[in-house]
Structures are given as C-alpha cells and as structure tokens.
Amino acid sequence: MPTLLALDTATEACSVALLHEGRTHSHYEVIPRLHAQKLLPMVQRLMAEAGIGLSAVDAIGYGRGPGAFTGVRIAIGVVQGLAFALDRPVLGVSNLAALAQGAWRQHGWAQVAAAIDARMDEVYWGCYVEQGGEMRLCGREAVLPPQAVSLPADNPNNWNGVGTGWGYADRLAVRLNRFDAQALPHAQDVLTLAGFAWARGEAVSADQAQPVYLRDQVATPKGGAGA
C-alpha cells in the first residue's frame, strides 16, 4: 500500500492528511488568510505524529480547485516545492469532488450536488455519484449563477447538497432531500480520491500540477464563439 500525503487550502479550511501503512492521519483547521503560514508546520506535525519522514511519501495529492484563487495557488506552490525536492509525483483532486467525498464519508450520501461560493454572485458546481466508494463526476464542473445550476437530466432524483454554495439555497434552481451549507473540503477526502487516482496510474510530475479555476474554462469558449 502506498504512502500518500494530501494538502488542501482552497477554501477557508487548511488541512493535511497522510495514508501510511493503511492508516489515515489528518489535521484540519478553519483559518482564513493564514494558510501560507500554517500549511508546512501542519505537514511537519503530521509526519512527526506518524513517525516517518517526507522521504517515505510515494506521491502528494492536493486540492486543485475550484476555490479561492490565492488558496489554490498556495497548495500548488507547496506541493510543487515538496514534490520537486523529493522527486515524487503529484495527484490533483477537484475540491468539488472532495466535498462530495466528504458527504459520502460523513453521511453516506451517494448522490451529491457540490457547490462552493464563487463570489461575484456565482457558485462552483458539480454533481457526483458514488461508485465503489469513490465519488465520480456526472457531466462537468462549472461556475454558474445560482439560478442556472441543474442536476443530471437522466438522474434527477434523490440528491443531497454540500458546500458553501448552498448558502444560495433559496436561489439555486434545484430541490434536494437535504443540504449542508457549512461543509468545507477536507484533505482526508482529497487523500481518498488521490488514492483512487494513484491506483489508476494517474500520478504526474510536479511541473504538471495545475490549478483549476473554472472561470478561465468558461471564458475561453465564450471568446471563441465570438471570434
């Protein structure tokens, strides 16, 4: 079994998690604007508690976004620094997927509409279904006005919601069984998803660690359409 480290700073939460010898260790704090100062000490404390050095890590997972631009960049900067120094590969994980994975872990919700407040009157949005313990994306992730979101047309029933985007619940254009608008991504769930990705051989070199902001992805086709 691999030894995997995971980091996440894409939202107000700062968290780290480690899988070693089949056991998971993690630290999680909600510390807005302190991620840059706290992340590496959290990693060091985690490794010390597990009784291993960073050289024992086989790969590093990270929350790649969407989320706060500064937070996503902090995680990628730290991950690249560690991965280059250790000569280890990396595994990028969607923060929306991590939210959905957390809902499966904590509540057993197998169909989850994950939403993160994107500011500017928009939400980051993605719908996930559990398959073999992994929350898998249905359709695509997007950044949208709350009133423009939708559930999969071929599977519109029995969904639950999670994430700060559900603060717009009265405007979101879907109705669910229930939702948790306080939930934030956790590195423990980034770690789980990174484990599935590792098993599929999806690890890449550190220089390929890239943020996913979604706003850039939405803007590109619009520009193309107008050309």
N, C-alpha and C positions, 0 to 999 in steps of 0.2 A: 504494500500500500504506500502511495507517495506521501511525502511531507509537503503540504501546501500552506502558504501564507496568503491571507487576503486582507485588503485595506479598502476603506470607503470613507470619503469626505464630501460626497456630492450634495449633501443637504446640511441641515443644522447639526446632524449627528456626526460624530467622528468615531470610527470603530475599526478594530483589527480582530482577526481570527486565525487560528492555526489548527491544522489537522496533522497530528503526529501519532504514529502507531495506533491508528484507529480512534483516537480520542480527539475531541474538539475543545479548544481553549479560546476564550474571546474576552475582549474588553469593549465597552460601549459607553459613550458619554454624549450628551447633547450640549455642545459647547460652541455656539455660533461665533465665528471670527477668530477662533483660537486653534483651528485645525493645524495650521502650519507649525505652531509651537508645540502642539501636543502629540502629533502623529508618531514621530520617530521615538520619543520616550515611551509611548504606548507599545510600539513594536518591541522595544528593548525589554520592557517589563514582561511582555507576553513570552518572549523567548526564554527569559530567565526563569519564569514560572514553570515552563515546560522542560527546563534543564538541558536545552540544546542551543547551539549557535546558529547563526543565519546560514552558515555553510551547509547545514543539514537540509535546507529547503530545496525542493526539486523544482518548484515553479511558484510564481506570485500572481495571484488574482487581484483584480481591482475593479471598483465601480467606475465604469467608463462614461457615465451619464445616461440619460439626461439629468440635469440638476443645475445647481448654481455654477456658473462658469468658473469662478475662482476656485471653488471647492473641487471640481473635477480636475482642474489643472494641477492643484496641489497633489492629489492622489497620483496622477500620472507622473509628475516630476519625481516624487519619492520612489515610486515603483521602478521607473527607469533607472534612477540612481542606484538602487539596490540591485536590480537585475543586471546592469552593466558590471557592477563591482563583483558580483557573484558568478557572472556568466551563466545566468539562468533565464529560461523563457518566461513569458507572461501570458495571462489569460484575462481578456477584457470581458466584463459582465455588465449587462444592462441594469441600471438602477431600478427601472420599472419591473424587470424580471425578478430582481432581488426582493422588491416589495411583495410581489405575488408569491415568491417562495416563502417569505416570512409568514404570509397569511395561511399558506398550506401547513407550515411547521407549527404555528401557534393555534390555529383554529380548525385545521382540516378542510379549509375551503378549497375545492378542486377546480372552480371556475372563478377567476378573479379579474376584475377590471381595475388596473393600477393607474393612479392619477397623481401627478406631482404638480403643485402650484408652480407655474412657469412665469408668474408675474405678467405684467402687461395684459391682464385680462385673458390669459390663456392657461391651458393645462397641457402637460406632457401626458400622453395617453397610450395605453397598450392593454390588450386582453390576452389572458393566459389560461391554459388548461393543463391540469396535472396529467403527466404520462410517466409512469414508472417512478414516481417520486420527484420528478423534475417538472417545473412549470414551464411550458412551451408556448411560444408566441402564436397567436391566431391572427393572421393578417399582418399588419405592420404597426410600428410605433409612429406616433405623430405628435405635433404640437398644434393645438386647436383651441378656438373659443369654446367655452363650456357647452354652449348650446349646439355645437357641431359634432360632439362625440357620438359614437354608436357602438353597439355590440355586434358580434358576428351575425350576419343575416341568416345563416344556416343553423345557428345555435343561440337563439335569443333569450333562453330561459335559465333560471337557477344560477344567476351570477351574484357575486358579492364584490364590494368595492373596498379599496385600501389606498391610503396615501393622502397627503395634504391637499391634493386637488379636489378631494371630496368636501372641502370647505365651501365649494361652489355647488353643493348638492342640490340646492333649490333651482339652479340654472342648468345643471347637467341634463342632457336630453335623453337620459335612460333612467329606468327604475329597477332597483335591485332588491334582493332579500334583506341585505343589511350592509353597512359600511363602517370602516374605521378611519376617520379623518385625521387621527393623531399619529398614525404609524409612519415611521421613517425607515429607510433602508438600513440593514444591519450587515456587517461584514460576515457574520456567521452564514447568512444566506448567499452572499457573494461567494463564500468558500464552497458551499454545497454546489452551486451552479458551476463554479470553476472546476470542481471535481468531475462533474459530468463532461465538461468540455475537455479536460485532460484525458479522460478515458477514450474520447473520440479522436484524440490526436490533434486538438485544435490549438495547442500552445504555439506562440510565435515569438520571434526575437524581440528584445526590449525596444529596438528602434521602430517597431511596428505598433507600439502602444499608442493608441489614438483616442481622443475624446469623441463622444457622440453628443452633439448639442441639439440635433433635430431641427432647430431653426434654420441652420445652414442648408440642411437637406430639403426643407420645404421651399426655401428661397430659390434654389437652383432651377427646379423645373418651371417655376413661375417666370424666371428670366428667360429660359429657353423658349417658353411658349410665346413670349412677346417679341422674340427676335425675328 
